[in-house]
Amino acid sequence: MPQDWFTADEVAEKLGLHVRTVRGYLRDGRLTAVRIGKQYRIARADLETFMGRPTPDSVTESTTRHRHVEVSSAVEISAVDRRTVDRISTLLTSANAHQREGDDRLRIQAIYDEERAHLKVLVFGSLITSANIFEMIDAIVADGEL
């Protein structure tokens, strides 16, 4: 009887990948698995699907696809003081924690170089949600307090 479940190490060996790469696919949701304790277990059918091979069940089922669009952007602001950086950081943290209905998950990172008075904000998320974040940043910058 063939094995129905694989570990991340076994999948990495089968695919010729590093186990860290496989774990990244698992964390990103690109490869479906069940987590048991601290270990992942990948079903044969999920591995076959990941590899693009049709499983017997999937041949008869209709496949539904959901389009996902994501943007990654860097916003750079020069000549910015610490007070304004704190306002922007607080706003972004609050906006991300209290997203509106329909907003997708958003990842934001702010990097401030105090010596150069330069702020870089990295935004990763859906087009609409990212656009809303850009509008918020623009409102603070346009406030004239830079």
C-alpha positions as CSV (number, residue, x, y, z in Angstrom):
1,M,0.0,0.0,0.0
2,P,1.5,3.4,-1.0
3,Q,2.3,6.0,1.7
4,D,-0.5,8.6,2.0
5,W,1.3,11.2,4.1
6,F,4.8,12.8,3.8
7,T,7.0,14.9,6.0
8,A,8.5,18.2,4.8
9,D,11.9,16.4,4.6
10,E,10.4,13.7,2.4
11,V,8.7,16.2,0.1
12,A,11.9,18.2,-0.2
13,E,13.8,15.0,-1.2
14,K,11.1,14.0,-3.7
15,L,11.1,17.5,-5.3
16,G,14.9,18.0,-5.1
17,L,14.4,21.1,-3.0
18,H,15.9,22.3,0.3
19,V,13.6,21.6,3.3
20,R,13.6,25.3,4.1
21,T,12.1,26.0,0.7
22,V,9.3,23.4,1.3
23,R,8.6,24.9,4.7
24,G,8.3,28.3,3.1
25,Y,5.8,26.9,0.6
26,L,3.9,25.5,3.6
27,R,3.9,28.7,5.5
28,D,2.8,30.7,2.4
29,G,0.0,28.3,1.7
30,R,1.3,27.3,-1.7
31,L,1.6,23.7,-0.5
32,T,-1.3,22.4,1.7
33,A,-0.5,20.5,4.8
34,V,-1.7,19.5,8.2
35,R,0.3,20.6,11.2
36,I,0.7,18.0,14.0
37,G,2.6,19.4,16.9
38,K,5.7,21.0,15.4
39,Q,5.6,18.8,12.2
40,Y,3.9,19.2,8.9
41,R,2.3,16.3,7.2
42,I,1.5,16.6,3.5
43,A,-1.2,14.4,1.9
44,R,-0.3,12.6,-1.3
45,A,-3.2,14.3,-3.1
46,D,-2.0,17.8,-2.0
47,L,1.6,17.0,-3.2
48,E,0.2,15.8,-6.5
49,T,-1.8,19.0,-6.8
50,F,1.2,21.1,-6.0
51,M,3.2,19.4,-8.6
52,G,0.5,20.0,-11.2
53,R,-0.6,16.4,-11.5
54,P,-4.3,15.7,-11.6
55,T,-5.6,13.5,-8.8
56,P,-8.4,11.0,-9.5
57,D,-10.8,13.1,-7.6
58,S,-9.9,16.4,-9.3
59,V,-10.4,15.1,-12.8
60,T,-14.2,14.9,-12.3
61,E,-14.5,18.0,-10.1
62,S,-14.8,21.5,-11.6
63,T,-11.9,23.7,-10.7
64,T,-12.6,27.2,-9.3
65,R,-9.9,29.7,-9.5
66,H,-9.7,32.9,-7.5
67,R,-7.5,35.7,-8.8
68,H,-5.3,37.3,-6.3
69,V,-3.5,40.6,-7.0
70,E,-0.9,41.9,-4.7
71,V,1.3,45.0,-4.8
72,S,4.7,45.7,-3.2
73,S,5.7,49.3,-3.0
74,A,8.3,51.5,-1.3
75,V,7.4,55.0,-0.3
76,E,10.4,57.2,0.4
77,I,10.1,60.5,2.3
78,S,13.0,62.8,2.8
79,A,13.6,65.7,5.2
80,V,11.2,64.1,7.8
81,D,11.6,64.6,11.6
82,R,11.2,62.0,14.3
83,R,7.8,63.4,15.4
84,T,6.3,63.0,11.9
85,V,7.8,59.5,11.6
86,D,6.1,58.6,14.9
87,R,2.8,60.0,13.5
88,I,3.1,58.0,10.3
89,S,4.1,54.8,12.2
90,T,1.3,55.1,14.6
91,L,-1.2,55.7,11.8
92,L,0.0,52.7,9.8
93,T,0.0,50.4,12.8
94,S,-3.5,51.5,13.7
95,A,-4.8,51.3,10.2
96,N,-3.4,47.8,9.8
97,A,-4.9,46.6,13.1
98,H,-8.3,48.1,12.3
99,Q,-8.9,47.3,8.6
100,R,-12.2,47.9,7.0
101,E,-14.5,45.0,5.9
102,G,-13.2,43.7,2.6
103,D,-9.6,44.8,3.2
104,D,-7.0,42.2,2.5
105,R,-4.1,41.4,4.8
106,L,-1.4,44.1,4.6
107,R,2.2,44.0,5.6
108,I,4.0,47.2,6.4
109,Q,7.5,48.0,7.5
110,A,8.9,51.5,8.2
111,I,12.7,52.2,8.2
112,Y,13.9,55.5,9.5
113,D,17.4,56.9,9.0
114,E,17.6,59.6,11.6
115,E,21.0,60.9,10.4
116,R,19.7,61.5,6.9
117,A,16.1,62.4,8.1
118,H,14.9,59.8,5.6
119,L,11.9,57.4,6.0
120,K,11.2,54.4,3.8
121,V,7.9,52.6,4.1
122,L,7.5,49.2,2.5
123,V,3.9,48.1,1.8
124,F,2.8,44.6,0.7
125,G,-0.9,43.9,0.1
126,S,-3.9,44.2,-2.2
127,L,-4.1,47.1,-4.6
128,I,-7.1,48.8,-2.8
129,T,-5.8,48.4,0.7
130,S,-2.3,49.6,-0.3
131,A,-3.9,52.6,-2.1
132,N,-5.7,53.5,1.1
133,I,-2.5,53.4,3.1
134,F,-0.8,55.7,0.5
135,E,-3.6,58.2,0.9
136,M,-3.1,58.2,4.7
137,I,0.7,58.8,4.2
138,D,0.0,61.5,1.7
139,A,-2.4,63.2,4.1
140,I,0.2,63.4,6.9
141,V,3.0,64.5,4.4
142,A,0.7,67.1,2.8
143,D,-0.2,68.4,6.3
144,G,2.9,70.5,6.0
145,E,4.5,69.4,9.2
146,L,7.6,67.9,7.5
